[in-house]
Amino acid sequence: MTSHSPSAPPPGVRARRLRTPRGEFAVVDVPPAAGVVTKGVALLLPGYTGSKEDFAPVHEPLAARGYRTVAVDGRGQYESDGPADDESAYTQDELARDVLAQAHAIGAPVHLVGHSLGGQIARAAVLLDHSPFRSLTLLSSGPARISASQEQRVKLLRDALAVMSMAECWEAILAMGPPEEVGGPARGTGGPEHLRRRWLGTKPAQLLATGRQLCAEPDRVAELAAVPLPFHVLSGARDDTWPVPDLDAMALRLKAHRTVVDGAEHSPAVDRPGPTARALADFWDALRPGAGGRYR
């Protein structure tokens, strides 16, 4: 995909506000390519310290395959509003209900994709009500709490947020090393100024509340396996947040389609957008009636 500035989407892309009964959310909404038969719609949820721009590299290849993709900033993430200091607004249940509202607003049923933290919020939404969804893809998102090394990074970030402003915290993060290695993954498209702007736009309460969730998430795989949806577990070949063998085991427990993207780590959509988009579209194509795939 041709590189585009996060503030200047490619032609045909709409950066807009998605209105729902639970408030407005900033989205990047990409229609299928001109002349391509529309096959479906996908709702894409970013991870911890992430944003809708993390999916920028996969929009165009998915549009070429006939899929409309809508990437969203969750409540309190980057360009979606939310309270700065009230963590109760960011409980997993609240964020999951936001996802249900988003799915209905863009036109359910949709294929749901959640990256990292977004995968755990997606799982919670499906467990509340699976009816707005055609499938669930867990993208580099594991069965329970994050690894001990990532947990330490999230705790460092939480400690910093307790005593520093967001701007001061960003400077401290840069002094400690690459942002994606401090306090959880923060990789995405765009240069350092975009990453800084994204960080400053995110609400501290959102980071604090969701960071706690990542460090305490229970294993809900058995509960999810009972839901009558097709599942896809997609990851890079290496992942420090949830070890790849744990993702393999989760896929088996879910009877899920499994994709490992060679050359990718925790952010396959950024690391290897072509193979990642192809894996998503192949999975969705196989679920279309008459395509030879199977519904669970």
C-alpha positions in Angstrom: 0.0 0.0 0.0 1.2 3.5 -0.8 2.2 5.4 2.4 -0.3 8.1 3.4 -0.2 10.7 6.1 -2.6 9.8 8.9 -4.1 13.2 8.5 -4.6 12.8 4.7 -6.4 9.5 4.0 -6.2 8.1 0.4 -9.0 8.9 -2.1 -12.4 7.2 -1.2 -11.5 7.0 2.5 -13.8 8.8 4.9 -12.5 10.0 8.2 -15.7 10.8 10.1 -17.7 10.6 13.3 -19.8 7.5 13.8 -22.9 8.4 15.7 -24.3 5.8 18.1 -26.7 5.8 21.0 -23.6 5.6 23.2 -21.9 8.7 21.7 -19.8 9.5 18.7 -16.6 7.7 17.7 -13.9 8.7 15.3 -13.6 6.2 12.5 -11.8 5.7 9.2 -14.4 4.2 6.8 -13.1 2.6 3.6 -15.5 1.4 0.9 -14.8 -1.5 -1.4 -12.7 -0.6 -4.5 -14.6 0.8 -7.5 -16.1 -2.0 -9.6 -15.6 -4.7 -7.0 -18.6 -6.6 -5.7 -19.2 -5.8 -2.0 -18.8 -8.9 0.1 -19.1 -7.6 3.6 -18.2 -5.1 6.3 -15.5 -5.4 9.0 -15.2 -3.4 12.2 -11.6 -3.1 13.3 -10.7 -2.4 17.0 -7.1 -1.2 17.9 -5.0 -2.2 20.8 -3.6 -0.6 24.0 -2.0 2.8 23.3 -3.2 2.3 19.7 -5.6 4.0 17.3 -7.6 3.4 14.2 -4.6 4.4 12.1 -2.9 1.1 13.1 -5.1 -0.6 10.4 -4.2 1.9 7.6 -2.0 -0.5 5.7 -4.7 -3.2 5.3 -7.6 -1.0 4.2 -6.8 -0.9 0.5 -6.0 -4.6 0.0 -9.2 -5.5 1.8 -11.1 -3.0 -0.3 -9.7 -4.7 -3.4 -11.2 -8.0 -2.1 -14.6 -6.4 -1.8 -14.7 -5.6 1.9 -15.7 -2.3 3.5 -13.5 -1.7 6.6 -14.3 0.6 9.5 -11.5 1.2 11.9 -12.5 3.0 15.1 -11.0 4.8 18.0 -12.6 3.4 21.1 -14.0 5.6 23.9 -11.1 7.9 25.1 -8.7 6.7 22.4 -7.1 9.4 20.3 -9.9 11.2 18.5 -12.9 9.7 20.3 -13.9 11.6 23.4 -14.2 10.2 26.9 -13.7 11.4 30.5 -10.1 12.2 31.4 -10.2 11.1 35.0 -13.2 8.7 35.4 -12.0 5.1 35.0 -15.6 3.7 35.5 -16.3 4.9 31.9 -13.7 2.4 30.6 -14.7 -0.9 32.3 -14.6 -3.8 29.8 -18.3 -4.1 29.9 -18.8 -0.4 29.0 -16.3 -0.7 26.1 -17.9 -3.9 24.9 -21.3 -2.2 24.8 -19.7 0.6 22.8 -18.6 -2.1 20.2 -22.2 -3.5 20.0 -23.5 0.1 19.3 -20.7 0.7 16.7 -21.6 -2.6 14.9 -25.3 -1.6 14.7 -24.4 1.9 13.5 -22.3 0.8 10.6 -24.8 -2.0 9.6 -24.8 -5.3 11.3 -23.9 -8.1 10.8 -20.2 -7.3 10.6 -16.9 -9.2 10.7 -15.3 -8.1 14.0 -11.5 -7.8 14.3 -9.8 -6.9 17.5 -6.0 -6.3 17.9 -4.4 -7.0 21.3 -6.5 -5.2 23.9 -9.1 -4.7 21.2 -9.4 -8.4 20.9 -10.3 -8.8 24.5 -12.9 -6.0 24.2 -14.2 -7.7 21.0 -14.5 -11.0 22.9 -16.4 -9.3 25.7 -18.8 -7.8 23.1 -19.4 -11.2 21.5 -20.1 -12.7 24.9 -22.7 -10.0 25.6 -24.4 -10.5 22.2 -23.0 -12.3 19.2 -25.9 -11.5 16.9 -24.4 -8.3 15.3 -21.3 -10.3 14.1 -20.6 -12.6 11.3 -17.2 -13.7 12.6 -14.6 -12.8 15.2 -10.8 -12.5 14.5 -8.5 -12.2 17.4 -5.5 -10.4 16.0 -2.4 -10.9 18.3 -4.8 -11.1 21.2 -4.5 -13.9 23.8 -6.6 -16.0 26.1 -6.0 -14.2 29.4 -3.7 -11.7 31.0 -0.6 -10.4 29.2 2.9 -11.8 29.7 4.9 -10.9 32.8 7.3 -8.7 30.8 4.5 -6.7 29.2 2.7 -6.5 32.6 5.8 -4.8 34.1 5.8 -2.3 31.2 2.1 -1.5 31.7 2.7 -1.1 35.5 5.6 1.3 34.8 3.2 3.3 32.6 0.5 3.4 35.2 3.0 4.5 37.9 4.2 7.3 35.6 0.6 8.5 34.8 -0.1 8.7 38.5 2.5 11.5 38.9 3.0 13.0 35.5 0.9 14.8 32.8 0.4 13.0 29.5 3.0 15.3 27.9 5.6 14.6 30.6 4.9 10.9 30.5 5.5 10.9 26.7 8.9 12.5 27.2 9.7 10.0 29.9 8.7 7.1 27.6 10.9 8.4 24.8 13.8 8.6 27.2 13.3 5.0 28.2 13.4 3.5 24.7 11.1 2.9 21.7 7.5 3.6 22.6 6.3 0.1 21.6 8.7 -1.4 24.2 7.5 0.8 27.1 4.0 0.3 28.5 2.7 -1.9 25.8 2.7 -1.7 22.0 2.4 1.8 20.5 3.5 1.0 16.9 1.4 2.3 14.1 1.6 4.2 10.8 2.8 7.7 10.7 6.0 9.4 12.1 7.0 10.4 15.7 4.7 13.5 15.6 1.6 11.4 14.8 2.5 9.0 17.6 2.9 11.9 20.0 -0.4 13.5 18.9 -2.2 10.2 19.3 -0.7 9.8 22.8 -1.7 13.3 23.9 -5.2 12.7 22.5 -5.8 9.6 24.6 -7.4 10.0 28.0 -5.3 9.0 31.0 -8.3 7.2 32.6 -8.6 5.1 29.5 -5.0 4.0 29.7 -5.2 3.3 33.4 -8.4 1.3 33.3 -7.5 -0.8 30.2 -4.0 -1.3 31.5 -5.4 -2.9 34.6 -7.7 -5.1 32.5 -4.7 -6.4 30.5 -2.9 -7.4 33.7 -6.0 -9.1 35.2 -8.0 -10.6 32.3 -9.3 -14.1 33.1 -9.2 -17.0 30.7 -12.7 -16.9 28.9 -11.9 -19.2 26.0 -14.3 -21.9 27.1 -17.0 -19.4 27.4 -16.2 -18.0 23.9 -16.0 -21.5 22.4 -19.7 -22.0 23.2 -20.7 -19.0 21.0 -21.9 -20.1 17.6 -19.6 -17.9 15.5 -16.6 -18.7 13.2 -13.4 -17.7 14.9 -10.0 -16.8 13.5 -6.8 -16.5 15.5 -4.2 -14.5 13.6 -0.8 -13.5 14.8 2.8 -12.8 13.9 5.4 -15.5 14.2 6.8 -13.9 17.3 4.9 -12.1 20.1 6.1 -10.8 23.4 2.6 -9.9 24.7 1.1 -13.4 24.4 3.5 -16.2 23.5 2.7 -17.8 20.1 2.3 -21.3 21.6 -0.5 -19.8 23.9 -2.2 -18.4 20.8 -1.9 -21.8 19.1 -3.5 -23.5 22.1 -6.3 -20.9 22.2 -7.1 -21.5 18.5 -7.4 -25.3 19.2 -9.7 -24.7 22.1 -11.9 -22.4 19.9 -11.7 -24.7 16.9 -10.6 -21.6 15.2 -9.0 -21.0 11.8 -5.3 -20.2 12.6 -3.0 -17.9 10.7 0.7 -17.2 11.5 2.2 -14.3 9.5 5.9 -14.9 8.9 8.0 -11.9 9.5 5.5 -10.2 11.7 5.5 -9.7 15.5 2.8 -8.1 17.6 1.4 -5.8 14.9 0.9 -7.9 11.8 -1.2 -5.2 10.1 1.8 -2.9 10.3 4.6 -5.4 9.9 3.2 -7.4 7.0 0.0 -5.8 5.7 -0.2 -7.8 2.5 -0.3 -11.3 4.0 -2.4 -10.1 7.0 -5.1 -8.6 4.7 -5.0 -11.7 2.5 -5.5 -14.0 5.6 -8.5 -11.9 6.7 -10.2 -11.8 3.3 -9.5 -15.5 2.7 -11.2 -16.3 6.1 -14.2 -14.1 5.4 -14.5 -15.4 1.8 -14.7 -19.0 3.1 -17.7 -18.1 5.3 -19.8 -16.7 2.4 -22.8 -19.0 1.5 -21.9 -21.3 -1.3 -18.1 -20.6 -0.9 -17.3 -24.0 0.5 -16.6 -22.7 3.9 -18.4 -23.7 7.0 -20.3 -21.8 9.7 -19.8 -22.9 13.3 
